[in-house]
Amino acid sequence: MEKGRRSSTVHVLALPYPSQGHVNPMLQFCKRLASKGLKATLAITTFISNSLHPDSDSVGFDTISDGYDEGGFMQAGDVQAYLTRLESAGSKTLAELIKRHESSSSPIDCVIYDAFMPWALEVAKQHGLAGAAFFTQPCAVNYVYYYAHHGFLTLPVSSLPVSIPGMPLLELEDMPSFIYVHGSYPAYFEMVLRQFSNVEKADYILVNTFYKLEDKVSVLSSYVSLI
């Protein structure tokens, strides 16, 4: 390829939340995109990259920093400290990654970001890129958090059963754990609610689910139409 000539292949950068249960679904999605002819790059933290040395025939890898390059979450020692530094260091290094690719033959066209990290969408928009929110959890779980985020669900839950349109009546033990045990892990609870803080700015919404998994509820179409 001639120097400076841009490839016609769409380049997608995928940014998972740095834990195994989020990295793996995003990696599988990247492989799916690559099978359809897109160029897919998975951006993981420096610590995860140095620890796992990931490799794939179809997906590229790049890194951002979570601010704890030597030890990841365990180096932080505190959930809130980790999430705060992940946002600050992650935003800076994500912007640097995007700019580095701008001068290549395959600049990034779209950032697919884990919805746990809404700040990534702001970085993508600052660089004029499309942004797609990727929700790792199923629609039903996201829908409950969406209701809580917007104040449609009063917390802690005091009246049972809980009625949410498109879903069967829910008892307390049917709710996601952060709501079922209210007050547990407040930093994580704030994070799952903040997924929706700027989602209306996203160009696309992607959910890690399929209809047969949630065919007992009519929440899929309701959830997507709301957000």
N, C-alpha and C positions, 0 to 999 in steps of 0.2 A: 504494500500500500504506500502511495506517495506520502511524503512528510507533510503533515498539516491537513491532510484530507480526512474528512469525517466519515466514519462508517455509517451506513444506512440502517444498521441494526439498532433497535431500541435498547438502551442500557438502563437496567433497573438496579437500584441499590437497596438492599433489604437490611433493616436495622432491628434486630431482636432485642428484647430485654435480656440482660446477661444472666440467665439461668437456664439450666438444661431443658426444663419443660417449655421454654419459649424459643430457645435456639433451634431445637430439633424440628418443630413444626414449620418454622420459617425456612430452614434449610430444605425441607421436603417441598415446600412451595416454590422455592427458587429452582429446584430441579425440574419441577413441573413447567415453570416458565421457560427454562432453557430448552425443554423438549418441544416447546412451541416456537422456537427460533429466536427468543430474546436472549440478550446477554444479561446474566444475573450475577451480581456480586453481593456476597454476604459480609456485612461489616460487624465484626465481633470485637470485644474488648481486647486490649493488649494482653491482659492476664490470661484470658481464656485461650487466646491464640498460642501463647507460650506454653500453656499447660497441656492443650489437647493436640496441637499441630494438625489442624483439620486439613483434609484433602478431598478433592472431588474432581471427576473427569469433566463435569459439565458446569460447575459453579465456581466462580472466582471468590477469593477471600481478601478482605482488607481489614484494617483495624481503626478503632477509635479508642480513646482513653476514658475510663470511668474515674480517673483520679487516683486509682489504687493499682498501679501496674504490677506491683510486686506480689500482692496478695489478694486482690479482688475484694469481695464483700468481707471476708474474714479479717482483712487488714483494717477495715473501717471500724469494726467492732460495735457498730450502732446503726440501726436501720435508717433513722433519719439522716445521720451523717453521710451514709452511703448514697442515699437518694439525692441529697442536696449536691454532693460533689459529682455524682453521675451527671446531673443536669448541667452543671457549670463546665466541667471538663469535657463532657460529651458534646455539648453544643459547640464549643470551640474547636474540638478536633474533627467533628463532623463537617463543619464549615471548611476546615483546611483540606479534608479529604475531597470534598466536592470541588474546591478550587483546583486541587492538584489534577483532577480528572478533566477539568475544563480545557486544559491545553493539550490533552491527549487526542488520539484519533477516535476515542469512544467516550465522550463526555456523558455524564449522568443525565437521564431524562426524567426519571421519577424516583422518589424515595418512598419505599414501603416501610413504614415504621410501626413498631409494636405500640399499641394504643396506651400501654403503661407509660410511654414517654412522649407526651404531647408536644414537648419542646422541640422535638425533631421536625415536626410539621412547620414550626416557625422558621427553623433554619432552612428548610427546603424552599419555603415561600420567599425568603430573603434572597435566594439565589435564582428565583424565577422558575423553579421546578414544580412539577406536579407532585402531589402528596397523597398517599393512600394509607389509611389507618387499617392495621391488621389486628383484629381481636382474636387472641389465642383461645379464649374460653367460648363455649357454645352460646348461642343467642339467648337462651332462657336465663342464663346467669348474667349476661350483659344487660339484659332487659331489666332485671331486678335492680342492678346497680344504677342503671339509667334513671329509674324511678326514684331511687334514693337521692341521686345527685340533684335532681330537679325539685326535690321536696314533695314529690307525689306520695312517697312512702315515709311516714313518720317514724323516726328512730329515737330510742329503742322501740321495737314493735310492742304495742300494748294491747292491741285488739286482734283476736284470731277468730276464724281463719283470715288470711290476707287475700284480698281480691285484687288481682292485676289483670287488666284486659288481655285476652288472648291466651291466658294460662289457667290451669285448674286452680281451685282454692288451695292455698298453701298454709301448712302449719309451720310453726317456728323452725322445726328441724328440717323442713324442706328448703329453707332459705340458704343462700351462700354462707359459708362459715363466718365471714367478717360481720354479717348481720345476725346470724344465729347466736354467736357469742359476742354481743355488742361490747365495744370497748377493748377487744383484744387486738393487739398490734395496730395501734392508731395510725402509724405512719403508712403501713400498707393499705389500711382502709381508706385513707385520704388519697392514696395513689390510684386505687381502683375507681374511685369516684371522679378523679381528675381526668380519667380517660375521655370524658365528654366535654372537657372545658373549652376545647376549640375545634371539636370534630366537625362542626358545620363548615369549616374552612377546607376540609379535606376534599380532594377531587373524587376519591373513590373510597368505599367502605368494604373491607374484606373480613369475613368471619370464618373461623376454623370449625366448620360444621357441615352437615349435609341433611337434606330433608328427612331421610329415613331415621336419622338419629333423634329428630325432634318432631316427628309426625303426630305426636299426641297433643301438641299445642299448636295454636295458630299464631305464635309469636314471631315467626320469621319475617313475614311481610310487614307486620305491625312495627317491629323493631327498626327495620331498614327505612320505612317511611317516616318514622319519628325523627331519626337522626339525620 
